[in-house]
Amino acid sequence: MRRKLAAGNWKMNGLTASLGELRSLVTAHPDPMVDILVCPPATLISQAAQCCAEHPIGIGGQDCHAERAGAHTGDVSAEMLKDSGACAVILGHSERRGDHGETSDTVRAKARAAQAAGLMAVICMGESLAQRDAANTLDIIAAQMALSIPDSSTAENLVIAYEPIWAIGTGLTPDAAQIGEVHDFIRTRLERRFDPGVGRGVRILYGGSVKPDNADAIFRVPNVDGALVGGASLKAGDFSPIIAALESSA
Ligand code: 13P
């Protein structure tokens, strides 16, 4: 059985004071029945990891460079994330693909580096509204899967997040049938490409406007193994009921 995962992506939000939200989360979930991952900005990873040192909440980064070290001003390597206390890293988020021109080839190289450094790569993929309207969603997902996911992937070091771009930060979500169609498709492709243990073991998260009031319905969709939550992960009061909804679906 796949262990469910509630992941929070703080994006470019959070100062030292925001660690109070993490402390509230630690207090609210002393013995979680699901995995919890919080991905604060890189500046807070080390302190966040210290907050969770005695607790199963994992801390992750939001990006890493594909190389181990070198002349790359402003970049952070997977090894550095690991060294600062991270256990995972989000890669290929549509905001990075959009803002920084990251291609699926770049994402695959970063994911390989992350896995080599002992991090779990949370690889994001999803279609734009124009691509969905043109009935290209599954083709887009197939291409992003083929190119973004490295062969070095295992059930432990890979998580896929399906995040339709049009659902991110908009309050819009696909309906259950639309989410189910994509998650089933991703599962089938994983099983076709990898050994059964990997194909069946990799967790597939849904991301895009997950809130306390829609989490329950989303978590009931087959092959949804959890969520990658943006805005609603910033406050423990919002993220906590999402974690609770995931626990009751487990
Ligand atoms: P929102 O939950 O704010 O829509 O963001 C989703 C997301 O991009 C998580 O990576």
Boltz pocket constraint, residues with backbone or C-beta under 6 A from the ligand:
constraints:
  - pocket:
      binder: B
      contacts: [[A, 9], [A, 93], [A, 163], [A, 167], [A, 168], [A, 169], [A, 170], [A, 171], [A, 207], [A, 208], [A, 209], [A, 210], [A, 228], [A, 229], [A, 230], [A, 231], [A, 232]]
      max_distance: 6.0
